[in-house]
């Protein structure tokens, strides 16, 4: 067993856990990833969830699962904000999604929903659109003034899509999706998702589509109707297309995560805080992370790194588009 003091902190990269989904495809291969055969919809890039624990692939801790790292290093390396109070797991789950087909129309509960599975949290998340076909769209909330009764009737009559808001999307768009927001990614987008460490999803519509086993997938109508925020939960959208090199822009902020987008033309010097680890997602480009006494880690689009809170000063070098996530202090 390692002790935190025995190993100097460094940027941690993990072996993804790939998930076959009826709506998936092969787009994650564009990032140099090697998913197994099949319709791969999700790459869990950094995960401490029972449905997929990722293991470190680089440095002295190679082969160590994020769950083991959390048990041995959590308090020091994750920072004082860096463990989830209810589950005591790593608080975030980082994914890349290949939406080769439409996802189910769905909603996630808040942490205080009384029918959550044992040990599960609610699920607030954000999407950053890595690429999008010209006509790509998402479902993002209900139309104005839709009530629970109206939505229930529309589900019953097979007209639920008439109650939902569609939004066109392009690469660089960022969407904050607090728990209670009805949403669905649609075909033709590849997305980076930063979310609470939860795997609880309630489907309210799935296009009458068979799953991978040939059977209709389960819907969760009562749970969905119970957890939807009919007056809105604070969902917000940021168009980042006007950003300039050297700029950092906050694209999502919640009690669970703060996500900034940075455009780096040559290099940017940054510093971790002892309050929180950092997650770095390379959205575009290639370069290096450098830290300490001449340590260097090559990076490229699609890669994700966990930077311990104790890493301190580091630099991102190259021509890069980066998502930088931290965990704020509990309110």
Sine and cosine of phi, psi and omega as CSV:
sin_phi,cos_phi,sin_psi,cos_psi,sin_omega,cos_omega
0.00,0.00,0.72,-0.69,0.03,-1.00
-0.99,0.16,0.45,-0.89,0.18,-0.98
-0.93,-0.38,0.60,-0.80,-0.06,-1.00
-0.80,0.60,-0.65,0.76,-0.06,-1.00
-0.93,0.37,-0.32,0.95,-0.04,-1.00
-0.97,0.23,-0.39,0.92,-0.10,-0.99
-0.83,-0.56,0.80,-0.59,0.05,-1.00
-0.96,0.27,0.63,-0.78,-0.03,-1.00
-0.90,0.44,0.56,-0.83,0.03,-1.00
-0.46,-0.89,0.30,-0.95,0.02,-1.00
-0.91,0.42,0.82,-0.58,-0.10,-0.99
-0.98,-0.18,0.79,-0.62,0.08,-1.00
-0.92,-0.38,0.55,-0.84,-0.12,-0.99
-0.83,-0.55,0.44,-0.90,0.11,-0.99
-0.98,0.17,0.86,-0.51,-0.07,-1.00
-0.90,0.44,0.46,-0.89,0.21,-0.98
-0.98,-0.21,0.88,-0.47,-0.05,-1.00
-1.00,-0.09,0.60,-0.80,-0.04,-1.00
-0.82,-0.57,0.84,-0.54,0.09,-1.00
-0.97,0.24,0.72,-0.70,-0.01,-1.00
-0.69,-0.73,0.52,-0.86,-0.03,-1.00
-0.87,0.49,-0.42,0.91,-0.03,-1.00
-0.99,-0.14,0.07,1.00,-0.11,-0.99
-0.99,0.12,0.01,-1.00,0.00,-1.00
-0.43,-0.90,-0.62,-0.78,-0.05,-1.00
-0.83,-0.56,0.22,0.98,-0.13,-0.99
-0.91,0.41,-0.39,0.92,-0.03,-1.00
-0.93,0.38,-0.28,0.96,0.06,-1.00
-0.90,0.43,-0.39,0.92,-0.02,-1.00
-0.90,0.43,-0.31,0.95,0.01,-1.00
-1.00,-0.07,0.19,0.98,-0.04,-1.00
0.99,0.16,0.13,0.99,0.05,-1.00
-0.98,0.18,0.39,-0.92,-0.03,-1.00
-0.83,-0.56,0.95,0.32,0.03,-1.00
-0.93,0.38,0.40,-0.92,0.06,-1.00
-0.92,0.39,0.14,-0.99,0.02,-1.00
-0.89,0.46,0.41,-0.91,0.05,-1.00
0.90,-0.43,-0.07,-1.00,0.01,-1.00
-1.00,0.05,1.00,-0.06,-0.08,-1.00
-1.00,-0.03,0.93,-0.38,-0.04,-1.00
-1.00,-0.07,-0.50,0.87,-0.12,-0.99
-0.71,-0.70,0.69,-0.72,0.26,-0.96
-0.93,-0.38,0.94,-0.35,0.08,-1.00
-0.99,0.16,0.97,-0.24,-0.18,-0.98
-0.99,0.11,-0.61,0.79,0.05,-1.00
-0.64,-0.76,0.93,-0.36,-0.15,-0.99
-0.54,-0.84,0.71,-0.70,0.12,-0.99
-0.82,-0.58,0.74,0.67,-0.01,-1.00
-0.91,-0.41,0.59,-0.81,0.00,-1.00
-0.82,0.57,-0.42,0.91,0.00,-1.00
-0.99,0.12,0.05,1.00,0.05,-1.00
0.12,-0.99,0.99,-0.14,0.04,-1.00
-1.00,-0.09,0.82,-0.57,0.04,-1.00
-1.00,-0.01,0.51,-0.86,-0.01,-1.00
-0.90,-0.43,0.58,-0.82,-0.01,-1.00
-0.92,0.39,0.64,-0.77,-0.01,-1.00
-0.91,-0.41,-0.11,0.99,-0.08,-1.00
-0.80,-0.60,0.44,-0.90,0.16,-0.99
0.96,0.28,-0.24,-0.97,-0.13,-0.99
-0.90,0.45,-0.41,0.91,-0.06,-1.00
-0.99,-0.14,0.21,0.98,-0.01,-1.00
-0.79,0.61,0.71,-0.70,-0.02,-1.00
1.00,-0.06,-0.17,0.99,-0.02,-1.00
-1.00,0.07,0.76,-0.65,0.05,-1.00
-0.96,0.27,0.46,-0.89,0.04,-1.00
-0.88,0.48,-0.50,0.87,0.05,-1.00
-0.91,0.42,-0.66,0.75,0.03,-1.00
-0.93,0.36,-0.67,0.75,0.06,-1.00
-0.85,0.53,-0.70,0.71,0.01,-1.00
-0.87,0.49,-0.68,0.74,-0.01,-1.00
-0.91,0.41,-0.61,0.79,-0.10,-0.99
-1.00,-0.07,-0.53,0.85,-0.14,-0.99
-0.88,-0.48,-0.09,1.00,-0.23,-0.97
-0.75,0.66,-0.82,0.57,-0.12,-0.99
-0.87,0.49,-0.63,0.78,-0.08,-1.00
-1.00,0.07,-0.74,0.68,-0.11,-0.99
-0.99,0.14,-0.44,0.90,-0.05,-1.00
-1.00,-0.02,-0.26,0.97,-0.03,-1.00
1.00,0.10,0.23,-0.97,-0.11,-0.99
-0.93,0.37,-0.36,0.93,0.04,-1.00
-1.00,-0.08,0.03,1.00,-0.31,-0.95
-1.00,-0.04,0.19,0.98,0.13,-0.99
-0.81,-0.59,0.59,-0.80,-0.02,-1.00
-0.98,0.18,0.84,-0.55,-0.12,-0.99
-0.84,0.54,-0.72,0.69,-0.10,-1.00
-0.95,0.32,-0.69,0.72,-0.08,-1.00
-0.98,-0.18,-0.33,0.94,-0.09,-1.00
0.88,0.47,0.28,0.96,0.12,-0.99
-1.00,0.01,0.13,-0.99,0.16,-0.99
-0.83,0.56,0.71,-0.71,-0.24,-0.97
-0.98,0.20,-0.30,0.95,-0.09,-1.00
-0.88,-0.48,0.38,-0.92,0.10,-0.99
-0.76,-0.65,0.81,-0.58,-0.10,-1.00
-0.93,-0.37,0.80,-0.60,-0.08,-1.00
-0.75,-0.66,0.43,-0.90,0.33,-0.94
-0.92,-0.39,0.71,-0.70,-0.08,-1.00
-0.86,-0.51,0.74,-0.67,0.11,-0.99
-0.94,-0.33,0.96,-0.29,-0.04,-1.00
-0.99,-0.14,0.99,0.14,0.03,-1.00
-0.97,0.25,-0.35,0.94,0.06,-1.00
-0.63,-0.77,0.11,-0.99,-0.02,-1.00
-0.94,0.34,0.67,-0.74,0.15,-0.99
-0.98,0.19,0.28,-0.96,0.10,-1.00
-0.90,0.44,0.48,-0.88,0.15,-0.99
-0.97,0.25,0.81,-0.58,-0.22,-0.98
-0.56,-0.83,0.14,-0.99,0.05,-1.00
-0.47,-0.88,0.47,-0.88,0.00,-1.00
-0.89,-0.45,0.52,-0.85,0.01,-1.00
-0.99,0.13,0.24,-0.97,0.16,-0.99
-1.00,0.09,0.17,-0.99,-0.02,-1.00
-0.87,0.49,-0.44,0.90,-0.11,-0.99
-0.99,-0.12,0.19,0.98,0.05,-1.00
-0.92,0.38,0.80,-0.60,-0.19,-0.98
-0.97,0.24,-0.10,0.99,0.02,-1.00
-0.95,-0.32,0.31,0.95,0.08,-1.00
-0.88,0.48,0.61,-0.79,0.13,-0.99
-0.85,0.53,0.47,-0.88,-0.02,-1.00
-0.83,0.56,0.76,-0.65,0.05,-1.00
0.99,0.13,-0.10,0.99,-0.03,-1.00
-1.00,0.00,0.46,-0.89,0.13,-0.99
-0.98,-0.22,0.18,-0.98,0.22,-0.97
-0.94,0.35,-0.09,-1.00,-0.08,-1.00
-0.59,-0.81,0.98,-0.19,0.23,-0.97
-0.98,-0.22,0.64,-0.77,-0.11,-0.99
-0.56,-0.83,0.12,-0.99,0.17,-0.99
-0.62,-0.79,0.46,-0.89,0.05,-1.00
-0.89,-0.46,0.66,-0.75,0.21,-0.98
-0.87,-0.49,0.83,-0.56,-0.08,-1.00
-0.99,0.16,0.93,-0.37,0.01,-1.00
-0.98,0.18,-0.64,0.77,0.07,-1.00
-0.45,-0.90,0.45,-0.89,-0.03,-1.00
-0.47,-0.88,0.70,-0.71,0.12,-0.99
-0.93,0.38,0.34,-0.94,-0.14,-0.99
-0.82,0.57,-0.56,0.83,-0.06,-1.00
-0.98,-0.22,0.32,0.95,-0.11,-0.99
-0.92,0.38,0.50,-0.87,0.00,-1.00
-0.50,-0.87,0.17,-0.99,0.14,-0.99
-0.71,-0.70,0.29,-0.96,0.21,-0.98
-0.99,-0.13,0.79,-0.61,-0.19,-0.98
-0.63,-0.78,0.99,0.15,0.07,-1.00
1.00,-0.05,0.14,-0.99,0.07,-1.00
-1.00,0.08,0.39,-0.92,0.19,-0.98
-0.90,0.43,0.31,-0.95,-0.12,-0.99
-0.88,0.47,0.69,-0.72,0.13,-0.99
0.93,0.36,0.29,0.96,0.09,-1.00
-0.95,0.31,0.77,-0.63,-0.01,-1.00
-0.99,-0.14,0.20,-0.98,0.06,-1.00
-0.86,0.51,-0.67,0.75,-0.04,-1.00
-0.91,0.42,-0.66,0.75,0.02,-1.00
-0.91,0.43,-0.67,0.75,-0.02,-1.00
-0.92,0.39,-0.67,0.74,0.02,-1.00
-0.87,0.49,-0.67,0.75,0.01,-1.00
-0.91,0.41,-0.62,0.78,0.00,-1.00
-0.92,0.38,-0.61,0.79,0.06,-1.00
-0.90,0.44,-0.69,0.72,-0.03,-1.00
-0.89,0.46,-0.59,0.81,-0.08,-1.00
-1.00,-0.06,0.02,1.00,0.01,-1.00
0.97,0.22,0.37,0.93,-0.05,-1.00
-0.88,-0.47,0.50,0.87,-0.09,-1.00
-0.89,0.46,-0.53,0.85,-0.04,-1.00
-0.89,0.46,-0.41,0.91,0.02,-1.00
-0.94,0.35,-0.26,0.96,-0.05,-1.00
-0.99,-0.16,0.04,1.00,-0.14,-0.99
-0.94,-0.34,0.49,-0.87,-0.02,-1.00
-1.00,-0.09,0.81,-0.58,0.07,-1.00
-0.98,-0.20,0.63,-0.78,-0.03,-1.00
-0.74,-0.68,0.76,-0.65,0.11,-0.99
-0.96,0.29,0.57,-0.82,-0.05,-1.00
-0.75,-0.66,0.39,-0.92,0.07,-1.00
-0.62,-0.79,0.27,-0.96,0.04,-1.00
-0.84,0.55,0.69,-0.72,0.00,-1.00
0.99,-0.13,-0.18,0.98,0.06,-1.00
-0.97,0.25,0.57,-0.82,0.02,-1.00
-0.80,-0.60,0.73,-0.68,-0.04,-1.00
-0.81,-0.59,0.82,-0.58,0.10,-1.00
-1.00,-0.06,0.79,-0.62,-0.12,-0.99
-0.80,-0.60,0.99,0.13,0.04,-1.00
-0.91,0.41,0.45,-0.89,0.07,-1.00
-0.77,0.64,0.64,-0.77,-0.02,-1.00
0.99,-0.13,-0.13,0.99,0.00,-1.00
-1.00,-0.04,0.85,-0.52,0.09,-1.00
-0.93,0.36,0.70,-0.71,-0.09,-1.00
-0.35,-0.94,0.31,-0.95,0.14,-0.99
-0.26,-0.97,0.74,-0.67,0.23,-0.97
-0.97,0.24,0.58,-0.81,0.02,-1.00
-0.91,-0.41,0.12,-0.99,-0.15,-0.99
-0.89,0.46,0.53,-0.85,0.12,-0.99
0.99,-0.11,0.22,0.98,0.03,-1.00
-0.82,-0.58,0.53,-0.85,0.18,-0.98
-0.88,-0.48,0.75,-0.66,-0.27,-0.96
-0.72,-0.69,0.62,-0.79,0.28,-0.96
-0.99,-0.10,0.77,-0.64,-0.03,-1.00
-0.87,-0.49,0.77,-0.64,0.08,-1.00
-0.88,-0.48,0.83,-0.55,-0.17,-0.98
-0.54,-0.84,0.26,-0.97,0.22,-0.98
-0.85,0.53,0.45,-0.89,0.01,-1.00
-0.97,0.23,0.99,0.10,-0.06,-1.00
-0.49,-0.87,0.47,-0.88,0.07,-1.00
-0.79,-0.62,0.56,0.83,-0.04,-1.00
-0.98,-0.21,0.90,-0.43,0.00,-1.00
-0.75,-0.66,0.72,-0.70,0.09,-1.00
-0.94,-0.34,0.87,-0.50,0.01,-1.00
-1.00,-0.01,0.76,-0.65,0.11,-0.99
-0.94,-0.33,-0.20,0.98,0.09,-1.00
-0.34,-0.94,0.64,-0.77,-0.04,-1.00
-0.64,-0.77,0.50,0.87,0.14,-0.99
0.87,0.48,0.37,0.93,-0.04,-1.00
0.78,0.63,0.67,0.74,-0.14,-0.99
-0.97,-0.24,0.73,-0.69,0.07,-1.00
-0.94,0.34,0.51,-0.86,0.06,-1.00
-0.99,0.13,-0.20,-0.98,-0.03,-1.00
-0.89,0.45,-0.42,0.91,0.00,-1.00
-1.00,0.00,0.07,1.00,0.01,-1.00
1.00,0.07,-0.09,1.00,0.01,-1.00
-0.98,-0.22,0.44,-0.90,0.07,-1.00
-0.88,0.48,0.68,-0.74,0.02,-1.00
-0.97,0.25,0.48,-0.88,-0.04,-1.00
-0.91,0.42,0.67,-0.74,0.17,-0.99
-0.97,-0.22,0.35,-0.94,-0.07,-1.00
-0.75,-0.66,0.91,0.42,-0.17,-0.98
-0.91,0.42,-0.74,0.67,-0.07,-1.00
-0.91,0.42,-0.70,0.71,0.05,-1.00
-0.89,0.46,-0.67,0.74,0.00,-1.00
-0.87,0.50,-0.77,0.64,-0.01,-1.00
-0.87,0.49,-0.51,0.86,-0.04,-1.00
-0.97,0.25,-0.53,0.85,-0.14,-0.99
-0.98,-0.21,-0.16,0.99,0.00,-1.00
-0.90,0.44,0.68,-0.73,0.09,-1.00
-1.00,-0.03,1.00,-0.06,-0.14,-0.99
-0.93,0.38,-0.43,0.90,0.05,-1.00
-1.00,-0.02,0.07,1.00,-0.03,-1.00
1.00,-0.09,0.56,-0.83,-0.05,-1.00
-0.91,-0.40,0.09,1.00,-0.01,-1.00
0.99,-0.16,0.37,0.93,0.04,-1.00
-0.86,0.51,0.60,-0.80,-0.03,-1.00
-0.54,-0.84,0.42,-0.91,-0.10,-1.00
-0.79,-0.61,0.64,-0.77,0.05,-1.00
-0.79,-0.61,0.81,-0.58,0.13,-0.99
-1.00,-0.03,0.90,-0.43,-0.10,-1.00
-0.99,-0.17,0.19,0.98,-0.16,-0.99
-0.92,0.39,-0.32,0.95,-0.03,-1.00
-1.00,-0.04,0.07,1.00,-0.03,-1.00
-0.89,0.45,0.52,-0.86,0.03,-1.00
-0.93,-0.38,0.42,-0.91,0.07,-1.00
-0.83,0.56,0.67,-0.74,-0.03,-1.00
1.00,-0.03,-0.14,0.99,-0.05,-1.00
-1.00,-0.01,0.56,-0.83,0.17,-0.99
-0.86,-0.52,0.77,-0.64,-0.08,-1.00
-0.79,-0.61,0.78,-0.62,0.09,-1.00
-0.96,0.27,0.85,-0.52,-0.07,-1.00
-0.94,-0.35,-0.21,0.98,0.10,-1.00
-0.33,-0.94,0.68,-0.74,-0.01,-1.00
-0.58,-0.81,0.78,-0.63,-0.06,-1.00
-0.51,-0.86,0.06,-1.00,0.12,-0.99
-0.91,0.42,-0.23,0.97,-0.14,-0.99
-0.96,-0.27,-0.45,0.89,-0.02,-1.00
-0.35,-0.94,0.44,-0.90,0.21,-0.98
-0.83,-0.56,0.80,-0.60,-0.05,-1.00
-0.86,-0.50,0.80,-0.60,0.09,-1.00
-0.91,-0.42,0.55,-0.84,0.16,-0.99
-0.96,-0.28,0.71,-0.70,0.05,-1.00
-0.82,-0.57,0.64,-0.77,0.13,-0.99
-0.94,-0.33,0.86,-0.50,-0.10,-1.00
-0.89,-0.45,0.85,-0.53,-0.03,-1.00
-1.00,0.01,-0.57,0.82,0.01,-1.00
-0.62,-0.78,-0.79,0.61,0.07,-1.00
-0.33,-0.94,0.39,-0.92,0.07,-1.00
-0.60,-0.80,0.79,-0.61,0.04,-1.00
-0.99,-0.11,0.78,-0.62,-0.08,-1.00
-0.74,-0.67,0.18,-0.98,0.00,-1.00
-0.61,-0.79,0.76,-0.65,0.11,-0.99
-0.95,0.30,0.41,-0.91,0.07,-1.00
-0.96,-0.29,0.55,-0.83,0.04,-1.00
-0.94,0.34,-0.10,1.00,0.05,-1.00
-0.97,0.24,-0.51,0.86,-0.12,-0.99
-0.40,-0.91,0.58,-0.81,0.28,-0.96
-0.87,0.50,0.15,-0.99,0.16,-0.99
-0.81,-0.58,0.56,-0.83,0.18,-0.98
-0.94,-0.35,0.80,-0.60,0.05,-1.00
-0.93,-0.38,0.86,-0.50,0.10,-0.99
-0.94,-0.35,0.84,-0.54,0.04,-1.00
-1.00,0.07,0.96,-0.29,-0.05,-1.00
-0.99,0.12,-0.57,0.82,0.01,-1.00
-0.51,-0.86,0.43,-0.90,0.17,-0.99
1.00,0.01,-0.15,-0.99,0.06,-1.00
-0.48,-0.88,0.39,-0.92,-0.03,-1.00
0.10,-1.00,-0.65,-0.76,-0.04,-1.00
-0.58,-0.82,0.48,-0.88,0.34,-0.94
-0.98,-0.20,0.79,-0.62,0.08,-1.00
-0.87,-0.50,0.53,-0.85,-0.02,-1.00
-0.34,-0.94,0.25,-0.97,0.10,-1.00
0.84,0.54,-0.59,-0.81,-0.05,-1.00
-1.00,-0.05,0.99,0.13,0.11,-0.99
0.92,0.39,0.53,0.85,0.11,-0.99
-1.00,0.05,0.57,-0.82,-0.09,-1.00
-0.57,-0.82,0.67,-0.74,0.05,-1.00
-0.78,-0.62,0.91,-0.42,0.08,-1.00
-0.89,0.45,0.58,-0.82,0.02,-1.00
-0.70,-0.71,0.46,-0.89,0.07,-1.00
-0.48,-0.88,0.23,-0.97,-0.05,-1.00
-0.79,0.62,0.69,-0.72,0.02,-1.00
1.00,-0.06,-0.20,0.98,0.01,-1.00
-1.00,0.04,0.52,-0.86,-0.03,-1.00
-0.75,-0.66,0.65,-0.76,-0.06,-1.00
-0.73,-0.68,0.62,-0.79,0.14,-0.99
-0.98,-0.19,0.88,-0.47,0.01,-1.00
-0.98,-0.20,0.89,-0.45,0.02,-1.00
-0.85,0.53,0.52,-0.85,0.00,-1.00
-0.86,0.52,-0.45,0.89,-0.05,-1.00
-1.00,-0.01,0.13,0.99,-0.02,-1.00
-0.90,0.44,-0.66,0.75,0.00,-1.00
0.99,0.10,-0.64,-0.76,-0.07,-1.00
-0.95,0.32,0.70,-0.71,0.10,-0.99
-0.53,-0.85,0.26,-0.97,0.02,-1.00
-0.79,-0.61,0.58,-0.82,0.18,-0.98
-0.96,-0.29,0.85,-0.53,-0.10,-1.00
-0.84,-0.54,0.65,-0.76,-0.01,-1.00
0.83,-0.56,-0.18,-0.98,0.10,-0.99
-0.98,-0.21,0.97,-0.24,-0.23,-0.97
-0.69,-0.72,0.57,-0.82,0.30,-0.96
-0.94,-0.35,0.81,-0.58,-0.20,-0.98
-0.76,-0.65,0.64,-0.77,0.22,-0.97
-0.96,-0.27,0.79,-0.62,-0.08,-1.00
-0.85,-0.53,0.89,-0.45,-0.11,-0.99
-0.88,-0.47,0.65,-0.76,0.10,-0.99
-0.72,-0.70,0.20,-0.98,0.04,-1.00
-0.95,-0.31,0.85,-0.53,0.01,-1.00
-0.96,0.27,0.22,-0.97,0.06,-1.00
-0.92,0.40,0.57,-0.82,0.04,-1.00
-0.91,0.41,0.63,-0.78,-0.01,-1.00
-0.98,0.18,0.00,0.00,0.00,0.00
